[in-house]
Amino acid sequence: MERYYPMWMDIHALVFIGFGFLMCFLKTHSWSSIGFNYLVAAWAIQCCVLFEGFWRCVIVTGFDEKIDITIVSLIRAEFCAGACLITLGALLGKCTFPQMMLICTIESFFFTMNSTLLFDFWHVLDNGGCMTIHVFGCYFGLAASAFFKPLKAIRDKNNRIGGTHKSRLIAMIGTCFLFVFWPSFNCSLAYGMAQQRVALNTVFAVTASTLAGAYTSRVLNGKLEMEVVLNATLAGGIIIAAGCDIIVNPGLAMICGAISGVIAGIGFLRMNNFLKEGGMHLHDTRGVHFVHGVPGIFGAFIAIIAVACANYNFENDTQLHAMFP
């Protein structure tokens, strides 16, 4: 309890305040966005506890045992809520509240199945949910967006999909909360020295991605676009999430964060419009593809490289056995 409760409270603030205010960037959808965030996250937490228990019985323990609910269960439920909110970001302004609640229910069911298979059956390394949260939530949302009149959203005849100075300022408050609490999000389930490595690597990555996003904006647009920084801040914590507990070189964490900041900056300034107007007609309201999806895929490959080099980076085999039982 004493070990996990402070981390859970940080994640709780990140999910309900960080993601909540980040969703307020749409000028005609601010109240609805924060309301959707609030209720969808609350529903996802309840769904995850139930569905995770179900899938653990199916895949791991069998139905002879009861569902064990602990603080760790709540942390995993917050992770599920995070995936649902990433999906919500791709659908903002295009779906109704009942539709989003139905999508949240379906996504929670498959999210828990996916995470139980990866963690409890295949023992995959993904401490910060790079693949299980960010990539899953992103592409679930992008797939769902195809069914919510993307061509109508792209045309935007009434100029409703956009922000004002005030709405973007409120969204920046959410980004600041995400920036502050992201180390807790990544290191909540780590322990010992691994937890320290996760926290340090995450801080180095998010600071590097923030700066790289600002530099990318300056190079491509000739000025600082704070909306690029708003998105690039998150990308650093995502790209480092899978391998954050076995990366021992802070310089590598900063390089990874910088790469994600450049990806998020180019994606926001150039590629989002290309995907909208090209043959794909992909309408992604919050731009989750180049913030969560692409950095998450890069993060998975970085974790593969980090695992391959683990024997060279750890002198004590006991540490490796603890991470790879």
N, C-alpha and C positions, 0 to 999 in steps of 0.2 A: 504493500500500500504506500509506504513512505517513498519507495523508489519510483513508482510510476505516477502517483497522483499529481505532482508538480508538472510533469511533462504533459499529462492529459489536460490539465487546465490551460497550458500554453496552446495546445492544439485546438482546444475548445474555442479560445479567443481567436485563433487564426481562422477557423472555419466560419464562425458566426460574425465576427467583426471584419477580419481581413477580406475574405471572399465576399462578405455582404456589402461592404462599401465599395469594393472593386467593381461590383456589378452595377453601380449607380451612374456609369458614364453616359448612358443614353439619356438625352434631354427630355424625352417624352415617356420614359419608362423607369424613372428612378425609384419611385415608391413601389411599383410593381416588382422591380428587380430585387430590391432588398427584402420585400415580403416573400417573393418566391424563394430566395436564398434561405431565409429563416425557416420556412415551413418545410421545404424540400430536405434541408439538412436534418431537421428534427425527425422527419419521417424515415429518412435513410438510416439514421442511427437505430431506430426500432426495427426496421426491416433487416438490417445487417445482423443484429444479435440473433434474431430468429433463424434467418437463412444460413448463417455461418454454423450455428448449432446443428441444423439439418444436414448440411454437407459434410460436417465432421463425422456425423453418425454414419452417413452413406459411405464415405471414402476411408475414414480412419478407424473409428472406434466400434462401429456397429450400433444398433438401436437398443442394446441392453443397458447403456449408460445414459445418465441424465445430461442435459446441456449445462455446462459449467460456465457461469457468468462471473467475470472478475473485472478489475480495472483494465486489464489487458484487452478484454473483450470490448470495452468501451473505446479504447484507443483504436482498435481495428474497425470499430463502427464509425469513428470519426474519419478514418481513411476512406471508407466506403462513401461517406457523405462528401468528402473531397472529390472523389471520382464523379459523383452525381452533379456536383456544382461545376466541374469542368465541362460536363455535358451541357448543363444549363447555359454556360457561357456561349456555346455554339448556337443555341436556340433562342437566345434572348430576343424579345420583341416579336417572335413569330409563333409561339405556342401559347395556349391558354393554361390556366392553373390546373384544371383536371387532367389535361394532356401531360403536363410535366410530372404530375404525381404518378400517373400510370407509367411513364417512362422511367421514373425513379424506382418504382417497384420492380419492374422488369430488370433494370440495370443492377439493382442490389442483388437480385437472385443470381444473375450470371457473374457478377463481380465476386461474390462469395464462393461460387463454384470454382472460378478461375484461381483465386488466391489460395483456396484450400488445396487444389491440385498442385500449384506451384510450390507452396511453402511446406505442406505436410506430406505430400506424396513424392514430389521430385526434388525437394529441398533446394530450391533455387535461391540464389543470393540477391536480394532486392530490399535492402534495409529501409530505404526511404520511399519505396513504392514507385520507383521510376517507371517500371513496366506495368505493374499491377494497378497503379492508381492513375498516373498521368497519361501514358499511352492508351490504356484501356478507356479511360473517361473521354479522352480526345476523340478517338476514332469511333467510339460508340455515338458520341454527339454528332460527328460529321456524317455518319451513316444516317442518323435520324433526321438531320437537316434536309436531306433530299426529299423528304415527304412533307415539308412545310413551305411550299411555294417559293423556292429559291429565286426564280426569275422575277417574281413580283418584288421580293426583298431587294434584289440587285437594282431594279429600275428605281425604286424608292421615289415615286412621283411626288409624294407629299413632304419629302425631305425629313423623315422622322428618324432615320437611322443615323444618328450623329450625336455629338455632344456639345455642350456649351462650356464656357470657362468655369462656371460654378459646378456643373456635374462632373467635369474632369478633376476639379480640385477635390471633390468628395471622394472620387475614385482613387486619388493619390493617397488619401488617408488610409484606405484599404491596403494599398501597396506598401505603405510604411509598416503597417501591422504584419503583413506577410514577410517583409524583410526582417523584422525583429524576431519573429517567432519561427521562421523556417528551420533554424538549427534544431529546435525542439521537435519539429515535425519529422525530421530525418533521424534523430538519435533517440527517439522515445523508447524503442524496443531494443536498443543496443545496451551493452553492459561493460563495466570495467574500462580498460584502456580503449576499447573499440568505441565506446560512447564519446570519449574525448576526441578521438580522431574524427568521428563523424561531425561533431560540433565545429571543430577547427576547419575541416575541409569545406563544410557548408558555408561558413562565414567567408573564407577566402573565395569561394566560387561565386557567391551572390554579389560580393563587392566588385569582383572582376567583371561579372556580367553587366552590372549597372554601369560601370565606366565604359566598357566596350560598346554597350548600346548607345551611350551618349556620343562617343567618338564616331560610331557608324552613322548616326543621325547627322552629325556635323559634316562628315565627308559626302554623304549622299544628297543632303538637302541644303547644306551651307549654313545651317543653324541648328540649335538644340531643340529637338522635339520631345517634350516631356512625356508624350504618349508612348514614344519608343522606350524611354526609361521605365515607364510604368509597366510595360510588358517584359522588357529585358531583365528586370530585377528578379522575376520569378524563374526565368530560364536557367540561371546559374544553379539554383537549388535543385532543379529537376535533373539536369545533365549529370550531376555528381551523385544523385540519390542512390543508384544501384551499387556503386563501388566505393561509397564514401567511408566504409569501415575498414577497407583494406588498402586504400591509397595512403601511403606514408610520406609522400613528398608534397609539401604545400604548394610548390611551384607548379606541379601537375594539376592540382585542384584549380589554381588560378588560370592556367591555360585552358582547361575545360570550361570554366566559367566564361572566359573571354570569347571562346568559340560560340557558346550558346548566346551570348549577348549580340554577337555579329549576326547569328542566324535569326534571332528575334527581330533585330533592327531591319535587316534586308527583307525578312518576311513581311513585316508591317508596312514598310515603305514601298516595296516593289511587288512582292510575290502574291500578296492577298488580292490585289486588283487584277493581277494576271489570272489567278484561279477563278475569279468572279467572271471576268469578261471572256476568258478562253472557252474551250469546248466543254470544260467540266461544269461550269456554272455552280461553283461551290461557294455558297454564302455562309461565312463563319463570322457571326456577329462580333465576338470578342477576340477573334484571331487566335483561337486555342491551338490551331495546327502548328504554328511556328513558335509557340511558347511552350506547349506541353508535348505535342506529338513528335516533331522532328528532334528537339533536344532529348526527349525521352528515348528515341531510337538510338541516337548517338551515345547516350548514357549507357544503354545496354551493351554496346560494343566496347565502350571504355571499361565496363565491369568485367567483360570477358578477358581483356588484356590484363587488367589488374589481378584477376584470379590466376591467369597463366604465369604471372610474375611473383605470385605470393610466396613461393618457396625461397625466392631470392631476397625478399623484403623482410621476412620474419625469421629471426634466428631461433626463436623458441617455438618448437612444434606444438606445444600445449596451446598456444594462442590460436593456431590454425585448427586444431582439433575442436576447440570451443566454437569456432565459427562454422566449421564443416564437420558436424558430428557424424 
